Amino acid sequence: MLNAVVIMDGKDFNKIARFYMEKLYKLFIPPNFKHIFFNNGFESFNPEPGLSMLGALQIVVTRDPNYICI
């Protein structure tokens, strides 16, 4: 099997990634919304790269896994 590998130099990566994400989310998020909440929007064990890339904040809710709402 042949694989294609693309190596980026990282120049303007944050700007390009933010543009891509905003364009992607614009498809289903109305333009008048200022804040958006995602469930597990980023890697849960290392969220810092994703949060930094988009200038986002993370709220972590800890709960007892034995507690079930019915």
C-alpha positions, 0 to 999 in steps of 0.5 A: 500500500502506498501512503501520501504524507503531507508535512506542513511548516506550521506557518499561519496554522492557527489562522487557517485552522480557525478559518476552517472550523468557523466555515465548517460550523457556519453550516449548522450554527446561526450567525447570531450565536456568540457561544457554542457548547460541545460535548467532548469537543476536544481530546479529553486527556489533552485539550490544551492544543484544541482550546488554544487553537480556537481561543476556547474555554473548557468546563469540566463537570465531574459526576458520580458514574453510578448516578443515573437520571431517569 
